[in-house]
Amino acid sequence: MRALIQRVSSASVAIDGQTIGEIGPGFLVLVCAMQGDGEKESEWLVRKVVNLRIFRDDAGRMNRSLLDTGAGCLVVSQFTLAAETKGNRPGFSTAAAPDEGKRLYEHFSREIASHGVAVANGIFGAEMKVSLVNDGPVTIWLDTAG
């Protein structure tokens, strides 16, 4: 699985002008299941996300996690993280099939919440408008493939 994490002051996701998920300070996590991924990869990624120490401590260093701060997490499915860009038109053949991608996306969100993190979501496969105020900016790429 792949995830792009952005530390945010706030973030929201809307469909047809209607906000369906929003958070204050926390992480916007764009997530994509790849072919061959399963619950093991999803759970590894969850552990990395909830323990990722990219919030400032009292000394101003990035040393606090979602679990340390009580911050929220907006999780949005983003199959385009699987883009293959050898040419000018990206291909997405390495992304998980839609049914499996949705199952793993939902599993990922439930697992984040199981750690006591407040989770808001987009809707898998929907055309969404994501808004954020990037804090830092801090943007981190995670990939279970290494």
Secondary structure, DSSP 8 states (H G I E B T S, - for coil): -EEEEEEEEEEEEEETTEEEEEESSEEEEEEE-BTT--HHHHHHHHHHHHH---EE-TTSSEEE-HHHHT-EEEEEE-GGGG-B-SSSS-B-TTB--HHHHHHHHHHHHHHHHHTT--EEE--TT---EEEEEEEEEEEEEEETT-
